[in-house]
Amino acid sequence: MDPSEYDVMYRVEDSHWWYKGMAAISLSIIKNWIPDLQNLNILDAGCGTGASIRSLLAGWGDTLGIDLSNKALQLCRARGIQPLVQASVCDLPIAGSTFDLITSLDVLYSAEVPDTALALKDLLRVLTPEGHLLLRVPAYNWLRGSHDVIVHTARRFTRKEVISLLDSAGFTILHVTYVNTLLFPFVLVKRMIERILPPRNPGSELRIRFGKLNTILTAILSLEAPLASKYQLPFGLSVVAIARRK
């Protein structure tokens, strides 16, 4: 991802409807599927600018952030986050069986991850025998848009593909679902318009100013949290999975 996009992410991550709604969904899934959330060793694999470490994962134990981007880690430090390591999720400089919980939130889609299967196997390696992985990736290759070009999207996934990748890597799959289902039709229309009338100055969708609509979109996306933690939503803009070591 272009370094300038990390600056945008850093500015909006605490308030943008997508981040707030997805955090609510992730929190609901974690609480529903992990019985004990105390004194954990946690890895945020692809931590970006660190918002998940500071909010979603706070209070459950000790968290290590890893990211390939030096710019992302600089912005993590600006949030006061430590410890941090610059590394690829395909080659983690960590001993095996270290972490009780690993989160990988919108990381494996990226062109900076050359081998998705290898990344999952290395994440499995550093999980403790009872450890859990929370994985989130964007859905459907046919849903690519100008935003994907800006953030260097190499691949998008179906639920079936996520299940196959996790199973092949050696995980026991607990729950996999599409999310961001309620807003799916609106984004689909936006993508169709983009293909007919490509934007003159394409940029990340994080640059869009939603104003008062931000609160409404946050509420709509957050409505999915209790459903996504228990049921398999039939379609959506992302796929979320929680799995553990076999």
C-alpha positions as MATLAB code, in Angstrom:
seq = 'MDPSEYDVMYRVEDSHWWYKGMAAISLSIIKNWIPDLQNLNILDAGCGTGASIRSLLAGWGDTLGIDLSNKALQLCRARGIQPLVQASVCDLPIAGSTFDLITSLDVLYSAEVPDTALALKDLLRVLTPEGHLLLRVPAYNWLRGSHDVIVHTARRFTRKEVISLLDSAGFTILHVTYVNTLLFPFVLVKRMIERILPPRNPGSELRIRFGKLNTILTAILSLEAPLASKYQLPFGLSVVAIARRK';
ca = [
       0.000    0.000    0.000;
       1.212    3.491   -0.803;
       2.712    5.131    2.326;
       0.379    8.126    1.969;
      -2.600    5.800    2.462;
      -1.298    4.897    5.912;
      -1.566    8.570    6.846;
      -5.204    8.534    5.723;
      -5.845    5.330    7.666;
      -4.257    6.809   10.775;
      -6.513    9.886   10.597;
      -9.822    8.068   10.119;
      -9.378    4.672   11.787;
     -10.871    5.701   15.119;
     -14.015    7.275   13.641;
     -14.734    5.829   10.179;
     -17.940    3.756    9.998;
     -16.231    0.784    8.340;
     -13.571    0.436   11.029;
     -16.023    0.935   13.894;
     -18.563   -1.495   12.484;
     -15.954   -4.141   11.680;
     -14.491   -3.792   15.179;
     -17.940   -4.470   16.647;
     -18.285   -7.589   14.469;
     -14.787   -8.845   15.335;
     -15.362   -8.279   19.046;
     -18.656  -10.194   18.957;
     -17.066  -13.153   17.152;
     -14.076  -13.291   19.500;
     -16.261  -13.188   22.619;
     -18.607  -15.841   21.241;
     -15.906  -18.336   20.267;
     -13.048  -17.849   22.736;
     -14.025  -18.827   26.284;
     -11.204  -17.153   28.211;
      -9.924  -13.714   27.233;
      -7.538  -13.072   30.109;
      -3.750  -12.946   30.273;
      -3.306  -13.804   26.588;
      -0.232  -13.433   24.420;
      -1.626  -11.744   21.306;
      -0.172  -11.128   17.844;
      -1.686   -8.593   15.463;
      -0.205   -9.905   12.214;
      -0.302   -6.971    9.833;
      -1.138   -4.388   12.472;
      -1.262   -1.372   10.144;
      -1.394    1.855   12.133;
      -2.347    0.062   15.334;
      -5.985    0.916   15.971;
      -6.935   -2.717   16.654;
      -4.172   -3.082   19.225;
      -5.282    0.041   21.040;
      -9.013   -0.717   21.007;
     -10.205   -4.179   19.932;
      -7.402   -6.151   21.626;
      -6.821   -3.914   24.629;
      -7.126   -5.430   28.077;
      -6.792   -9.091   27.161;
      -3.054   -9.472   27.715;
       0.218   -8.582   26.010;
       0.065   -7.679   22.324;
       2.810   -7.660   19.704;
       2.266   -5.777   16.454;
       3.959   -6.919   13.253;
       3.837   -5.161    9.902;
       5.983   -5.099    6.788;
       5.575   -1.330    6.361;
       7.951    0.933    8.219;
       5.479    3.796    7.726;
       2.717    1.812    9.436;
       4.980    1.050   12.392;
       5.939    4.727   12.701;
       2.257    5.581   13.042;
       1.817    2.793   15.606;
       4.552    4.420   17.653;
       2.738    7.746   17.322;
      -0.199    6.015   19.060;
       2.196    4.938   21.821;
       2.080    1.267   20.823;
       4.937   -1.080   21.710;
       6.367   -3.671   21.134;
       6.509   -3.741   17.337;
       8.436   -5.786   14.790;
       8.927   -5.126   11.081;
       8.410   -8.443    9.313;
       6.358  -10.310    6.741;
       3.484  -12.552    7.799;
       5.083  -15.181    5.543;
       8.272  -15.234    7.617;
       7.572  -14.401   11.247;
      10.714  -13.997   13.390;
       8.979  -15.671   16.321;
       9.377  -18.987   18.095;
       6.673  -21.589   17.605;
       3.704  -21.968   19.969;
       3.968  -18.401   21.285;
       0.562  -16.741   20.905;
      -2.851  -17.566   22.342;
      -4.645  -15.286   19.880;
      -3.603  -14.042   16.450;
      -5.541  -11.462   14.466;
      -4.943  -10.930   10.760;
      -7.381   -8.257    9.638;
      -7.374   -7.389    5.936;
      -3.788   -8.456    5.355;
      -3.726  -11.608    3.221;
      -5.430   -9.869    0.286;
      -2.373   -7.669   -0.291;
       0.225   -7.917   -3.047;
       2.786   -7.551   -0.245;
       1.814  -11.099    0.836;
       3.283  -13.275   -1.940;
       1.973  -16.610   -0.670;
      -1.280  -16.809    1.280;
      -0.907  -20.500    2.088;
       2.612  -19.962    3.440;
       1.433  -17.066    5.592;
      -1.327  -19.184    7.162;
       1.097  -22.021    7.881;
       3.453  -19.623    9.642;
       0.590  -18.149   11.659;
      -0.358  -21.689   12.663;
       3.241  -22.380   13.688;
       3.324  -19.534   16.212;
      -0.055  -20.372   17.772;
      -0.138  -22.227   21.069;
      -1.859  -25.650   20.998;
      -5.088  -24.070   22.257;
      -4.623  -20.822   20.319;
      -7.107  -19.099   18.012;
      -6.816  -17.152   14.764;
      -9.222  -14.385   13.754;
      -8.929  -13.798   10.008;
     -10.643  -11.141    7.879;
     -10.281  -10.687    4.124;
     -12.217   -8.847    1.379;
     -14.777  -10.879   -0.571;
     -15.242  -11.725   -4.258;
     -12.655  -11.037   -6.938;
     -15.390   -9.758   -9.218;
     -16.071   -6.964   -6.715;
     -12.746   -5.231   -7.385;
     -12.841   -1.464   -7.758;
     -10.578    1.573   -7.882;
     -10.000    1.247   -4.134;
      -8.370   -2.158   -4.714;
      -5.870   -0.609   -7.123;
      -4.866    2.026   -4.577;
      -4.381   -0.458   -1.707;
      -2.608   -3.056   -3.900;
      -5.221   -5.789   -3.705;
      -3.835   -9.001   -5.199;
      -6.767  -11.258   -4.347;
     -10.236  -11.301   -2.848;
     -11.869  -14.421   -1.396;
     -15.050  -16.419   -1.199;
     -16.130  -18.151    1.994;
     -15.380  -21.502    0.367;
     -11.838  -20.403   -0.521;
     -11.166  -19.238    3.039;
     -12.349  -22.578    4.408;
     -10.105  -24.453    1.968;
      -7.044  -22.327    2.797;
      -7.481  -22.687    6.555;
      -8.079  -26.420    6.320;
      -5.041  -26.946    4.086;
      -2.850  -24.946    6.475;
      -3.850  -27.228    9.360;
      -6.495  -25.232   11.223;
      -9.698  -26.485   12.804;
     -12.366  -24.102   11.556;
     -14.873  -22.902   14.132;
     -16.870  -20.312   12.224;
     -16.689  -18.604    8.818;
     -19.154  -16.015    7.566;
     -19.572  -13.163    5.161;
     -20.015   -9.765    6.818;
     -21.007   -6.277    5.686;
     -24.109   -7.834    4.171;
     -26.648   -5.060    4.725;
     -24.599   -2.489    2.803;
     -23.561   -4.917    0.075;
     -26.150   -3.737   -2.515;
     -25.008   -0.127   -2.278;
     -21.349   -1.012   -2.801;
     -22.279   -3.305   -5.672;
     -24.039   -0.408   -7.415;
     -21.019    1.823   -6.780;
     -18.688   -0.757   -8.368;
     -20.958   -1.056  -11.411;
     -20.968    2.715  -11.860;
     -17.172    2.796  -11.581;
     -16.869    0.329  -14.445;
     -19.093    2.429  -16.683;
     -17.696    5.790  -15.554;
     -14.185    5.297  -14.100;
     -13.247    8.017  -11.587;
     -10.965   10.716  -12.985;
      -8.847   10.878   -9.840;
      -9.152    7.461   -8.210;
      -8.279    7.265   -4.548;
      -8.826    5.162   -1.478;
     -12.426    5.001   -0.278;
     -11.105    6.057    3.123;
     -10.768    9.565    1.690;
     -14.532    9.904    1.219;
     -16.100   12.276    3.750;
     -19.391   10.856    5.027;
     -20.311   13.590    7.500;
     -23.458   12.801    9.500;
     -24.010    9.691    7.378;
     -21.002    8.148    9.148;
     -23.054    7.583   12.317;
     -25.866    5.903   10.382;
     -23.494    3.611    8.467;
     -21.730    2.669   11.712;
     -25.049    1.674   13.266;
     -26.105   -0.364   10.218;
     -22.849   -2.309   10.039;
     -22.768   -2.847   13.820;
     -26.229   -4.426   13.637;
     -24.580   -7.458   12.032;
     -22.297   -8.138   15.014;
     -24.560  -10.539   16.987;
     -25.702  -12.257   13.787;
     -22.224  -12.705   12.320;
     -20.921  -14.265   15.533;
     -23.520  -17.061   15.476;
     -24.772  -17.483   11.914;
     -23.361  -17.746    8.399;
     -24.474  -14.640    6.533;
     -25.066  -15.560    2.871;
     -22.997  -12.811    1.198;
     -21.091   -9.677    2.053;
     -18.140   -7.439    1.341;
     -15.760   -9.350    3.615;
     -15.181  -12.846    4.952;
     -14.400  -13.350    8.643;
     -13.204  -16.648   10.102;
     -12.191  -17.884   13.506;
     -10.141  -21.067   13.720;
      -7.824  -22.918   16.085;
      -4.998  -25.399   15.898;
      -5.941  -28.998   15.191;
];
